[in-house]
Amino acid sequence: MEADDDEYVRPQVSIAYLQDLLISEYKLKIINYAELNGHEDRNYRIFCEETESTEHKSVFSQDQCESVCTRNSCSAIQTGVCSKYEYVVKVMDLVHSENFSSRSERIQMQMKVQDHLLDCGFVCPKVVPSSSGSVVQRFVTSEENVHYLTYMTKYIHGSTLFDIAPLSTETLYEVGSLLAQLHCSLKDAVIPSLELKSASVWALENAFKIKDFVSKAELDAGEQSLVSAVLDHFAQNVLAQMTELPHGVIHGDFHDENILILGRRENNRITENLVSNSDQVVHIRSKYAAIDFADISYSPLVFDLAISASYFMMSHTRPDFIEIVGHFLCGYFMVRRPTPKEVRSLFASICAAFCREVVLAKHSYLEQSRSNSYLITAVDAGLRQLKEIWRIGQGDVMTVWSGIWERYGLTLENWCEEIVI
């Protein structure tokens, strides 16, 4: 999602469009395809064969194909046809054709981030240039004169964390470590970070814009009042001091459907001190993949942590949702120590992230004529959990998390002299 969120129209894409795109730009012919989940853009997993010369090959077995195709209702299994060329195509509606330049530049920045992470040993999508060498394509449908922006990446085999839920505390710890490693690695990336500032309403620093959507999200009076109180608290206690928080390039959408566990599920024990154990760091980078970097921005690092924590709570519907995310936070803190201001900002930022998902996802769902059930998956759980965490309050929530952190040898005193909760 970019700046013009309120004007965004979800692309209406036909197989004929995809076929024309792949033949004209990539010299590939589609054998089969499956649509993947997405909020506003369209994402397609495609199986191809070459029409001329194809360099970006992804060879996989029939068993691998079957495990993923079945989950995505891919007709390749039913027809018995599988391709050795496998990619993901993202399609975005430009709304106004003049947006192409700015959006293309942002995607180029996104690719630089992904290339940097690949160079650092992370697993993430690798862009596939067209036959002419361009990364981003502008495509105009002949029948409706609609402008689309598209790009293609290699498909990464694995299962999303959503698919293997409920997540163990070990997995949450490791994923917290992965996010911290991303932040630390991107600190050294040679990327014009200021150009990655986001005007999107989904960016947590723009949370004040969420109020414009509350009345359109079909929330009752009590729920609207709760969202308003949370956002006011966040503005006064976090946004007002935002310049004092450590900034960096953040993922912006790091949750269980954007994290893959590669290969078969493992149940390894976690080494407590990830900072000094380089082998464990390499293990985590090779075990998981991070995908969908469309929401990257130059923002406070704690916002990425808060967004991710809120998602993991929403996907964990059992009563211990507060306790479970303490392991995720601990995995992060064992790699990257937070500042006192970040710790103080965490509770309010997580609550604001809940509001972001509950209000904006519900609004998008209604705007899309209730046709995209993916958007509504976590809304009911998120609203219920927001009410609970807000009722319990910051002090008691932090006490719960502190008790979990102490099991790993971490206490608040480890990284700051005094934190007033």
Residue, then its C-alpha position, 0 to 999 in steps of 0.5 A: m500500500e502506498a500513499d493513495d490508500d483511500e483511492y486504491v482499487r484492487p486489480q481485476v486480473s485475468i489469466a489472459y492478462l498474465q499470459d500476455l505479460l509473461i510471453s511479452e516480457y519474460k518469454l515464458k508460457i504459463i502452464n498453471y497458476a494459483e492466486l496467493n493471499g494478499h490485502e490489496d495487490r494480486n499475487y500469483r504463483i505461476f508454473c511456466e515453460e520457456t518459449e525462447s531462452t529462460e535463465h531463471k530456473s527453479v527445479f523442484s520435485q513432484d512431491q514439493c509441488e504437490s505439498v504447496c499446490t494442494r494448499n493453494s488449490c492449484s490445478a497442476i496437481q489435478t492435471g498432473v502437469c508441473s513446471k520446473y520454472e516457478y515464480v511469483v508475479k505481483v500485480m498492482d493497479l496504478v489508479h493513475s498512470e502518472n504514479f508509475s515513476s514514483r511507485s517504480e522507484r520505490i519498488q527498486m528500493q525494495m529490491k535493493v533491500q532484498d538484494h542486500l539481505l540475500d548478500c548477508g545470507f538471508v533467504c528472501p525473494k530474488v527479483v527476476p528481470s524481464s527479457s529486456g532487463s527491466v525489473v518493473q513492468r508497466f502493462v496496459t490492458s487492451e480491452e479496458n485500458v487499465h494500467y497495471l504495475t507488475y514485477m516477478t520474483k523467484y518462488i521460495h519453497g516452504s510453509t508459512l508459519f500460518d500453515i504450521a500453527p499453533l507456533s511453539t515458543e521455540t519457533l517464536y523465539e527464533v523468529g524474533s531473532l530473525l527480525a532482530q538480525l534483519h534490523c542489524s543487517l539493514k543498518d549497514a545497507v547502502i540505501p537512501s533510507l530517507e526515500l523510504k519514508s512512507a505516507s501510507v496509512w498502514a505505516l504506524e507513524n501515520a496512525f493518526k490517519i486511522k481515525d478517518f476510517v473508524s466510522k467506515a469499519e462497522l465498529d460499535a460505539g464502544e469499539q470506536s471509543l476504544v480505538s480513539a483512546v488507544l490512538d490518542h495514547f499512542a500519539q501522546n506517549v510515542l509519536a510525540q517522542m518519535t525522533e528519540l527512537p532508534h530508526g532504521v529500514i523496517h519490514g513493516d509487515f513481518h507476520d506469520e503469512n510473510i515468514l516461511i519455514l524452509g523444508r520440513r518442520e524442525n523441533n530443535r532446542i534453542t541456544e539461549n545466547l544467540v549473540s555469541n553463537s554464530d552457528q545458531v545465527v546462520h541456522i536461523r537465516s537458513k531455516y526461515a525466509a522473509i517475503d513480501f517487502a512491499d511495506i518497507s520504510y525508514s521508521p522506528l525499529v520498535f514499530d516493526l517489533a510492535i506490528s509483528a507482535s500484534y500479528f502473532m497475538m492475533s494468530h494465537t487465539r488461545p487465552d495465553f496470547i500475551e504470554i506467548v509473544g513474550h518469547f518472540l520479544c525475547g528472541y529479538f532482545m537477545v540479538r538487539r538490545p532495546t533502548p529504555k525509550e523503546v521498551r517504554s514505547l512497546f505497549a502503546s505501539i502494540c496497541a496502536a498496531f492492533c488498531r491498524e489491523v482491526v480498522l484498516a483490514k475491516h475497511s478494506y474488506l468492506e470496500q472490496s464488497r466482502s469478497n476478500s476473506y483473507l482481510i477479515t481473518a484476524v479482525d475479530a480476534g484482534l478486537r477481542q485481544l485489544k480490549e483485553i490487553w488494554r484492560i489489563g494495562q501496560g504495567d501488568v503486561m510488562t510484568v508478564w513479559s519480564g517473567i518470561w524474559e528472566r527464564y532466558g537470563l534477561t531482565l530489564e536491568n540488563w540493558c538499562e538502569e531504570i525503566v518506568i513502566 
